[in-house]
Amino acid sequence: MLLKLLTLPVSAPIAGIRYVLEKVGEVAERELWDEEPIREQLILVNEAFEEGRLSEAEFRERETELLARLREIKEYRRTRAAQESAGAAVDERRSVVIDIPDELK
């Protein structure tokens, strides 16, 4: 058994750890730039203000923060989409070869 463990390539566990870390990073990235929790917080803040649990000043301050965060997320998505489309345009460059028949030369 020990001999089997010693013969395993060292890169196997590292590759597994790298895969897990990449997946964790992808999930964190999605959650960081998700608009839905911010929208839910806006609704809750609005409800709290309407029910009198928040003063107008507190409401305006919190609303301003949340709206700024939504703008930040939208700007990030716009920038990311532009970068991805620019990268796709570069990656999709192809050379075209046109064979002209001898009769047309």
Secondary structure, DSSP 8 states (H G I E B T S, - for coil): -HHHHHHS-THHHHHHHHHHHHHHHHHHHHHHT-SHHHHHHHHHHHHHHHTTSS-HHHHHHHHHHHHHHHHHHHHHHHHHHHHHHHHHHHHT---------GGG-
